[in-house]
Amino acid sequence: MKTKSENANEADEKIDEFAESILSSVQELILEIADIAGNVDDVFSRVTSQTDYLIELTALAQQLAEASREIDQAGKSAQQQTSDMESTNQHSEVTVKAATGRISELVNAVSLIEERLSSLNGSLDGVKRVSSDIQSVARLTNLLALNATIEAARAGEAGKGFAVVAGEVKLLASQTASAAGVIDTTISDVSGNVGELILTGGKTREVADNVNDGVGVINCAVSSFSSMASNMQTEVTRIAGAARDSLEQCETMRSSIERAAAEMQDANGALKDADRRVNQLLTQGERLVAHVAGSGRKVRDRAIIDCVRQTAERIGKLFEDAIKHGELSLDELFDRDYIPVDGSDPQQFMTRYVPLTDRLLGPVLEEMLAFNSRIVFCAAVDVNGYLPTHNRIFSCEQKPGRTDWNNSHCRNRRIFNDRTGLACGRNTQPFLLQTYRRDMGNGEHVLMYDCSAPIHVAGRHWGGFRMGYTS
């Protein structure tokens, strides 16, 4: 059903069919180009992202290769050290076994000495008994000599010779007793020393036995350690081999990733060039559409173009009147300090003039939305693509965690600095016609036409009024 404005336009103006057919054909063409351009943009963005990822992955692969190289070097060093350790351990094992043999010999020698000392001690006991016997004989001899002396004295002159013999026998007995005493004392000293040697030898043998046992434990430990060292050598050799294999694989992977990154960069460059050329083609088509629409011939979109231009002038006048009445200053209207709204996603921003645009532009935007059934939205943006106030249907309150929904329903207070948005805000020609894919969130896009006209306030370019409509 057509609106009153559409019926009035058709009644007042007769469409130039020739110009309209050309315009429609060109518009259909640039719609296709816009769709292709949007797809190329998407692919370009994804390829750029993948290229960046591959470049980052290349750096990580390089780091991994370096780490693998260090592991390989460490593996080689560990392999050499375990080899040296195994060799040293084998030498230590031989030395410990030799020491064990010597200690065993020492234990045997100490035991033999102990046995010989015990035998010597027994012999000394026999000597002591003999010495005691000698002393007994000496005492008896001395007694016998005493008796002989007495008898010689009784015999008188006849017993003098016998008395001399008895005296010599007594002297011999005395010397024998004295010598036996010395022997006995010496034997006692020797026996004491031998006893101490036997006691010390026994303790020495016990210590030697303990040492021998300890050395046996050490010998077992060294043998076990030798076995462990051998196993360690085997494992380290296996690890070193795995490290070499890992290094080779990392180098291969790094080379593959670098080739892929280089190819992706080439593809990215080609896509960027294709994107540029498609956008150039799109721009040329838009210029052709603008040329036909602005040639003075009566075409269907002429009414929309005139409406956009008139509305842009109207908004500029509303801003100027607000400044004159002191509702805000010129500096506040040209505020470019975009303050982020906390918790908004997509990000929304506030400026000092947003309350004014909500109050002044809201009714105008709703009025323009009803101008033609083809119109989807209309809004004013500044030179940076900032859109302070939108139609009510696109100015819902954001829902936390619902980014896609917010993107479709909460489009006010946002910056649209894409190709179309920036061109609308910065265009200074009487009007600008563009064709683009509108991102509606959730991966959905709508092919649309966009007509905009500059907004001037007190001789300064504030931005532009844009109107999006379907074919």
C-alpha positions as CSV (number, residue, x, y, z in Angstrom):
1,M,0.0,0.0,0.0
2,K,1.5,3.3,-1.0
3,T,1.6,6.3,1.3
4,K,0.1,9.7,0.6
5,S,3.5,11.1,-0.2
6,E,4.2,8.4,-2.8
7,N,0.8,9.0,-4.4
8,A,1.4,12.7,-4.5
9,N,4.8,12.3,-6.0
10,E,3.5,10.1,-8.8
11,A,0.6,12.5,-9.5
12,D,2.8,15.6,-9.6
13,E,5.7,14.1,-11.6
14,K,5.8,11.9,-14.6
15,I,8.7,9.4,-14.4
16,D,11.2,9.5,-17.3
17,E,11.1,5.9,-18.3
18,F,14.3,5.9,-20.3
19,A,16.3,7.5,-17.5
20,E,14.6,5.2,-15.0
21,S,15.4,2.1,-17.0
22,I,19.1,3.1,-17.1
23,L,19.1,4.0,-13.5
24,S,17.4,0.7,-12.5
25,S,19.9,-1.3,-14.6
26,V,22.9,0.5,-13.1
27,Q,21.4,0.1,-9.6
28,E,20.8,-3.6,-10.1
29,L,24.4,-3.9,-11.3
30,I,25.9,-2.0,-8.4
31,L,23.7,-4.0,-6.0
32,E,25.5,-7.1,-7.3
33,I,28.8,-5.3,-7.0
34,A,28.0,-4.1,-3.5
35,D,27.2,-7.7,-2.6
36,I,30.4,-8.9,-4.1
37,A,32.3,-6.1,-2.4
38,G,30.8,-7.1,0.9
39,N,31.8,-10.8,0.3
40,V,35.3,-9.7,-0.7
41,D,35.5,-7.6,2.4
42,D,34.4,-10.5,4.6
43,V,36.9,-12.8,2.9
44,F,39.6,-10.2,3.1
45,S,39.0,-9.7,6.8
46,R,39.1,-13.4,7.4
47,V,42.2,-13.9,5.3
48,T,43.8,-11.0,7.0
49,S,43.0,-12.6,10.4
50,Q,44.3,-15.9,9.2
51,T,47.4,-14.3,7.8
52,D,48.0,-12.6,11.2
53,Y,47.4,-15.9,12.9
54,L,49.9,-17.7,10.6
55,I,52.5,-15.0,11.1
56,E,52.0,-15.4,14.9
57,L,52.1,-19.2,14.4
58,T,55.3,-18.8,12.4
59,A,56.9,-16.9,15.3
60,L,55.7,-19.6,17.7
61,A,57.0,-22.3,15.4
62,Q,60.3,-20.5,15.4
63,Q,60.3,-20.4,19.2
64,L,59.4,-24.1,19.3
65,A,62.2,-25.0,16.8
66,E,64.6,-23.0,19.0
67,A,63.4,-24.8,22.1
68,S,63.7,-28.1,20.3
69,R,67.2,-27.2,19.2
70,E,68.1,-26.4,22.8
71,I,66.5,-29.7,23.9
72,D,68.5,-31.5,21.2
73,Q,71.7,-29.9,22.5
74,A,70.8,-30.7,26.1
75,G,70.1,-34.3,25.0
76,K,73.5,-34.5,23.3
77,S,75.2,-33.1,26.4
78,A,73.3,-35.4,28.7
79,Q,74.2,-38.3,26.5
80,Q,77.9,-37.4,26.7
81,Q,77.7,-36.9,30.4
82,T,75.9,-40.2,31.1
83,S,78.5,-41.9,28.9
84,D,81.3,-40.3,30.9
85,M,79.5,-41.2,34.1
86,E,79.1,-44.8,33.0
87,S,82.8,-45.0,32.2
88,T,83.7,-43.4,35.5
89,N,81.4,-45.7,37.4
90,Q,82.9,-48.8,35.7
91,H,86.3,-47.5,36.8
92,S,85.0,-46.9,40.3
93,E,83.5,-50.4,40.4
94,V,86.8,-51.9,39.5
95,T,88.5,-49.8,42.2
96,V,85.9,-50.7,44.8
97,K,86.2,-54.3,44.0
98,A,90.0,-54.1,44.4
99,A,89.6,-52.3,47.7
100,T,87.2,-54.9,48.8
101,G,89.8,-57.6,48.0
102,R,92.5,-55.8,49.9
103,I,90.3,-55.3,52.9
104,S,89.4,-59.0,52.8
105,E,93.1,-59.8,52.7
106,L,93.6,-57.4,55.7
107,V,90.9,-59.1,57.6
108,N,92.5,-62.5,56.9
109,A,95.9,-61.2,57.9
110,V,94.6,-59.7,61.1
111,S,92.8,-63.0,61.9
112,L,96.1,-64.9,61.3
113,I,98.1,-62.5,63.5
114,E,95.5,-62.9,66.2
115,E,95.8,-66.7,66.0
116,R,99.6,-66.5,66.1
117,L,99.5,-64.1,69.0
118,S,97.2,-66.5,70.8
119,S,99.7,-69.3,70.1
120,L,102.5,-67.1,71.3
121,N,100.6,-66.3,74.4
122,G,100.2,-70.0,75.0
123,S,103.9,-70.5,74.6
124,L,104.6,-67.7,77.0
125,D,102.4,-69.4,79.5
126,G,104.7,-72.5,79.1
127,V,107.8,-70.4,79.6
128,K,106.2,-69.0,82.7
129,R,105.7,-72.5,84.1
130,V,109.3,-73.4,83.2
131,S,110.6,-70.2,84.9
132,S,108.5,-71.1,88.0
133,D,110.1,-74.5,88.0
134,I,113.6,-73.0,87.6
135,Q,112.9,-70.7,90.6
136,S,111.7,-73.7,92.6
137,V,114.9,-75.6,91.7
138,A,117.0,-72.6,92.6
139,R,115.3,-72.4,96.0
140,L,115.9,-76.1,96.6
141,T,119.5,-75.7,95.4
142,N,120.0,-72.8,97.7
143,L,118.6,-74.7,100.6
144,L,120.8,-77.7,99.6
145,A,123.9,-75.4,99.5
146,L,123.0,-74.0,102.9
147,N,122.8,-77.5,104.4
148,A,126.1,-78.4,102.7
149,T,127.8,-75.3,104.2
150,I,126.6,-76.3,107.7
151,E,127.9,-79.8,107.3
152,A,131.2,-78.6,105.9
153,A,131.6,-76.4,109.0
154,R,131.0,-79.4,111.2
155,A,133.6,-81.4,109.3
156,G,136.2,-78.8,110.1
157,E,139.3,-78.9,108.1
158,A,138.1,-81.9,106.1
159,G,135.0,-80.0,104.9
160,K,136.7,-76.9,103.6
161,G,136.7,-78.0,100.0
162,F,133.2,-79.1,100.3
163,A,132.3,-75.7,101.8
164,V,133.8,-73.9,98.7
165,V,131.7,-76.0,96.4
166,A,128.6,-75.4,98.5
167,G,129.3,-71.7,98.3
168,E,129.6,-71.8,94.5
169,V,126.4,-73.8,94.3
170,K,124.6,-71.3,96.5
171,L,125.9,-68.4,94.3
172,L,124.7,-70.3,91.2
173,A,121.3,-70.9,92.8
174,S,121.0,-67.2,93.7
175,Q,122.0,-66.1,90.1
176,T,119.6,-68.7,88.7
177,A,116.8,-67.5,90.9
178,S,117.5,-63.9,89.9
179,A,117.6,-64.8,86.2
180,A,114.4,-66.7,86.5
181,G,112.8,-63.7,88.2
182,V,113.9,-61.4,85.3
183,I,112.6,-64.0,82.8
184,D,109.4,-64.2,84.7
185,T,109.0,-60.4,84.8
186,T,109.9,-60.1,81.1
187,I,107.5,-62.9,80.2
188,S,104.8,-61.1,82.2
189,D,105.4,-57.9,80.3
190,V,105.5,-59.7,77.0
191,S,102.4,-61.6,77.9
192,G,100.6,-58.4,78.8
193,N,101.6,-56.8,75.6
194,V,100.6,-59.9,73.6
195,G,97.3,-59.8,75.5
196,E,96.7,-56.2,74.5
197,L,97.7,-57.0,70.9
198,I,95.3,-59.9,70.9
199,L,92.5,-57.6,72.3
200,T,93.4,-54.9,69.8
201,G,93.7,-57.4,67.0
202,G,90.2,-58.7,67.9
203,K,88.8,-55.2,67.8
204,T,90.7,-54.5,64.6
205,R,89.3,-57.7,63.1
206,E,85.8,-56.6,64.1
207,V,86.3,-53.2,62.6
208,A,87.7,-54.8,59.5
209,D,84.8,-57.1,59.3
210,N,82.4,-54.2,59.6
211,V,84.4,-52.3,57.0
212,N,84.3,-55.4,54.8
213,D,80.6,-55.6,55.2
214,G,80.2,-51.8,54.5
215,V,82.4,-52.2,51.4
216,G,80.3,-55.1,50.3
217,V,77.2,-52.8,50.6
218,I,79.1,-50.1,48.7
219,N,80.1,-52.7,46.1
220,C,76.5,-53.7,45.7
221,A,75.4,-50.1,45.5
222,V,78.1,-49.3,42.9
223,S,77.0,-52.3,40.9
224,S,73.4,-51.1,41.2
225,F,74.4,-47.6,40.3
226,S,76.4,-49.0,37.4
227,S,73.2,-50.8,36.2
228,M,71.2,-47.6,36.7
229,A,73.8,-45.6,34.8
230,S,73.7,-48.1,31.9
231,N,69.9,-47.9,31.9
232,M,70.1,-44.1,32.1
233,Q,72.5,-44.1,29.2
234,T,70.0,-46.1,27.2
235,E,67.1,-43.8,28.1
236,V,69.1,-40.6,27.5
237,T,70.1,-42.0,24.1
238,R,66.4,-42.7,23.3
239,I,65.5,-39.2,24.5
240,A,68.3,-37.6,22.5
241,G,67.0,-39.5,19.4
242,A,63.5,-38.3,20.1
243,A,64.7,-34.7,20.5
244,R,66.5,-34.9,17.1
245,D,63.4,-36.3,15.5
246,S,61.3,-33.5,17.2
247,L,63.8,-30.9,16.0
248,E,63.5,-32.2,12.4
249,Q,59.7,-32.2,12.6
250,C,59.7,-28.7,14.1
251,E,61.9,-27.4,11.4
252,T,59.7,-29.1,8.8
253,M,56.6,-27.7,10.4
254,R,58.1,-24.2,10.6
255,S,59.0,-24.3,7.0
256,S,55.5,-25.4,6.0
257,I,53.9,-22.7,8.2
258,E,56.3,-20.1,6.7
259,R,55.4,-21.2,3.2
260,A,51.7,-21.1,4.1
261,A,52.1,-17.7,5.7
262,A,53.9,-16.4,2.6
263,E,51.2,-17.8,0.3
264,M,48.5,-16.4,2.6
265,Q,50.1,-13.0,2.5
266,D,50.2,-13.2,-1.3
267,A,46.5,-14.2,-1.3
268,N,45.8,-11.4,1.1
269,G,47.6,-8.9,-1.1
270,A,45.6,-10.2,-4.1
271,L,42.3,-9.9,-2.2
272,K,43.2,-6.4,-1.0
273,D,43.8,-5.4,-4.6
274,A,40.6,-7.1,-5.7
275,D,38.7,-5.4,-2.8
276,R,40.2,-2.0,-3.9
277,R,39.2,-2.6,-7.5
278,V,35.7,-3.8,-6.7
279,N,35.2,-0.8,-4.4
280,Q,36.5,1.5,-7.2
281,L,34.0,-0.2,-9.6
282,L,31.3,0.3,-6.9
283,T,32.2,4.0,-6.6
284,Q,32.1,4.5,-10.3
285,G,28.7,2.8,-10.5
286,E,27.5,5.1,-7.6
287,R,28.8,8.1,-9.5
288,L,26.9,7.0,-12.6
289,V,23.7,6.6,-10.5
290,A,24.2,10.0,-9.0
291,H,24.9,11.5,-12.4
292,V,21.6,10.0,-13.8
293,A,19.6,10.9,-10.7
294,G,21.1,14.4,-10.6
295,S,20.7,15.1,-14.4
296,G,17.3,16.7,-13.9
297,R,15.4,13.8,-15.4
298,K,12.5,12.6,-13.4
299,V,13.4,9.2,-11.9
300,R,11.9,7.3,-9.0
301,D,14.7,8.1,-6.5
302,R,14.5,11.8,-7.2
303,A,11.9,12.3,-4.5
304,I,14.2,10.6,-1.9
305,I,17.2,12.7,-3.0
306,D,15.2,15.9,-2.6
307,C,13.8,14.8,0.7
308,V,17.3,14.0,2.0
309,R,18.7,17.3,1.0
310,Q,15.8,19.2,2.4
311,T,16.0,17.3,5.7
312,A,19.7,18.0,6.0
313,E,19.0,21.7,5.6
314,R,16.2,21.4,8.1
315,I,18.4,19.8,10.7
316,G,21.1,22.4,10.2
317,K,18.5,25.1,10.8
318,L,17.3,23.3,14.0
319,F,20.9,23.2,15.3
320,E,21.4,26.9,14.5
321,D,18.2,27.8,16.3
322,A,19.1,25.8,19.3
323,I,22.5,27.6,19.5
324,K,20.7,31.0,19.1
325,H,18.4,30.2,22.0
326,G,21.2,29.1,24.2
327,E,20.2,25.5,24.4
328,L,23.9,24.6,23.7
329,S,27.0,26.2,22.3
330,L,28.6,25.7,19.0
331,D,31.6,24.1,20.7
332,E,29.2,21.6,22.4
333,L,27.5,20.8,19.1
334,F,30.9,20.0,17.6
335,D,32.0,17.9,20.6
336,R,34.2,15.1,19.4
337,D,35.0,13.7,22.9
338,Y,33.2,10.4,22.7
339,I,32.7,9.0,26.2
340,P,32.2,5.2,26.2
341,V,29.0,3.9,27.9
342,D,30.1,1.4,30.5
343,G,29.0,-2.2,29.9
344,S,27.7,-1.5,26.3
345,D,28.3,-4.2,23.7
346,P,28.6,-3.1,20.9
347,Q,30.2,-0.1,22.3
348,Q,28.1,3.0,22.7
349,F,29.3,6.6,23.3
350,M,27.9,9.8,24.7
351,T,28.7,13.4,23.8
352,R,27.5,16.8,25.2
353,Y,24.9,17.2,22.4
354,V,23.2,13.8,22.6
355,P,20.3,15.1,24.8
356,L,19.6,17.8,22.3
357,T,19.6,15.5,19.3
358,D,17.3,13.1,21.1
359,R,14.9,15.9,21.7
360,L,15.1,17.7,18.3
361,L,15.9,15.0,15.8
362,G,13.8,12.2,17.2
363,P,10.5,13.5,15.8
364,V,12.1,14.5,12.5
365,L,13.6,11.0,12.0
366,E,10.2,9.3,12.7
367,E,8.5,11.7,10.2
368,M,11.1,10.9,7.5
369,L,10.7,7.1,8.2
370,A,7.1,7.4,7.0
371,F,7.9,9.4,3.9
372,N,8.3,6.3,1.7
373,S,7.7,2.6,2.3
374,R,11.2,1.8,0.9
375,I,12.9,3.7,3.6
376,V,14.4,1.4,6.3
377,F,16.1,4.0,8.5
378,C,17.3,7.6,8.6
379,A,19.7,9.3,10.9
380,A,22.2,12.1,11.3
381,V,25.9,11.3,11.7
382,D,28.9,13.6,12.4
383,V,32.1,13.6,10.3
384,N,33.5,10.6,12.1
385,G,30.4,8.5,11.5
386,Y,29.1,9.0,15.1
387,L,25.3,8.4,15.2
388,P,23.9,10.0,18.3
389,T,20.1,9.6,17.7
390,H,18.4,6.9,15.7
391,N,14.8,5.8,14.8
392,R,12.9,4.4,17.8
393,I,13.0,0.8,16.4
394,F,16.8,0.9,16.4
395,S,17.2,2.7,19.8
396,C,16.3,-0.1,22.2
397,E,18.0,-0.5,25.5
398,Q,20.9,-3.0,25.3
399,K,20.5,-6.4,26.8
400,P,23.6,-7.7,28.7
401,G,25.3,-10.6,26.9
402,R,23.1,-10.3,23.8
403,T,25.7,-8.7,21.4
404,D,24.0,-9.8,18.2
405,W,20.6,-8.6,19.3
406,N,22.1,-5.4,20.5
407,N,23.9,-4.9,17.2
408,S,20.5,-5.1,15.3
409,H,18.3,-3.2,17.8
410,C,20.6,-0.7,19.5
411,R,22.3,1.3,16.8
412,N,22.1,4.7,18.4
413,R,25.1,6.4,20.1
414,R,27.5,4.2,18.1
415,I,30.3,5.1,15.6
416,F,29.8,3.7,12.1
417,N,33.2,4.5,10.6
418,D,32.9,2.0,7.8
419,R,33.2,3.1,4.1
420,T,29.5,4.1,3.9
421,G,29.3,5.7,7.3
422,L,32.4,7.9,6.9
423,A,31.5,8.9,3.4
424,C,28.0,10.0,4.6
425,G,29.5,12.1,7.4
426,R,32.3,13.7,5.3
427,N,30.6,14.2,2.0
428,T,30.3,17.9,1.1
429,Q,28.6,17.5,-2.3
430,P,24.9,18.3,-2.6
431,F,24.0,14.6,-2.2
432,L,25.7,11.2,-2.2
433,L,24.3,7.9,-3.3
434,Q,25.9,4.7,-2.1
435,T,25.1,1.0,-2.3
436,Y,26.2,-1.3,0.5
437,R,25.5,-4.4,2.6
438,R,24.1,-3.5,6.0
439,D,25.2,-5.7,8.8
440,M,22.2,-6.6,10.9
441,G,24.0,-9.0,13.3
442,N,23.8,-12.8,13.5
443,G,25.7,-13.0,10.2
444,E,22.7,-11.4,8.4
445,H,23.2,-8.6,5.8
446,V,20.8,-6.5,3.8
447,L,21.6,-4.9,0.4
448,M,20.6,-1.3,0.6
449,Y,20.9,2.1,-1.1
450,D,22.1,5.0,1.0
451,C,21.4,8.6,0.2
452,S,23.0,11.4,2.2
453,A,23.4,15.2,2.2
454,P,25.8,17.4,4.2
455,I,24.6,19.2,7.4
456,H,26.1,22.7,7.8
457,V,25.8,24.7,11.0
458,A,26.8,28.4,11.0
459,G,28.9,27.8,7.9
460,R,30.7,24.7,9.4
461,H,30.3,21.2,8.2
462,W,28.9,19.2,11.1
463,G,28.2,15.9,9.3
464,G,25.5,14.5,7.1
465,F,21.9,13.3,7.1
466,R,21.6,9.7,5.7
467,M,18.6,7.7,4.6
468,G,18.8,4.0,3.9
469,Y,16.3,2.4,1.6
470,T,15.7,-0.8,-0.3
471,S,15.6,-1.3,-4.1
